[in-house]
Amino acid sequence: QSLDVVLSDAPIGPGVNVRAYNHLLGETGVSFLGVARLARTHRRRFPQSPDGAPVLLPGTNTAVRRSIDQWLETADVRPDIIGEFEDSELLWEFGGAGEGIFPVPTVLERHLTRLHRVKVLGRTDAVRSRFYAISVERRLKHPAVVAICETARRELFGGR
């Protein structure tokens, strides 16, 4: 058996001992979501509104987290970080349960607001979330992989 593609929010690093290629599918800004109670309280003054608010964030070893940290520092916003997650699905579940405000890629905002019944507090393009197809092929050839990548670029990221 062989693996044709891995979809990821980070490129494969140089320290990985596998010959693989990163194919950027697209990038998007980040939206901050929360249950209705948190949205009502913290939406009005966004992006300052997360200051002191309960926030759930991705783990510190992720590119998006480093970008969020820099954005928060630049805006002089100091949220109450009550959870850090290596698994974004788990982060979204805790956010949907009302444990805190949480970031999501804007391209997934519509889906996640419906799925978790949460509201948008605000959006920023200063934080970027990127998505990659990682393959052993420098040039994608497998028809299913090509279809996945072309559809993602066209439908999710508007051909950018």
Number of C-alpha atoms within 10 A of each C-alpha: 3 5 7 15 22 13 17 15 17 17 18 19 10 9 6 8 8 10 11 17 18 21 18 18 24 21 19 20 17 24 20 23 29 29 22 16 11 21 19 13 13 20 20 12 12 14 19 16 18 25 18 12 18 18 23 22 24 22 17 14 9 13 18 23 19 15 15 21 17 14 16 18 11 9 12 12 17 16 17 15 15 13 17 16 15 13 10 16 10 13 23 25 15 18 23 22 14 18 19 24 30 28 28 23 21 20 17 13 20 12 11 19 17 10 12 18 14 23 23 21 26 18 19 17 11 13 22 17 21 17 21 22 25 22 20 16 15 12 10 19 11 11 9 12 16 15 13 15 21 14 15 18 18 14 10 16 15 10 12 9
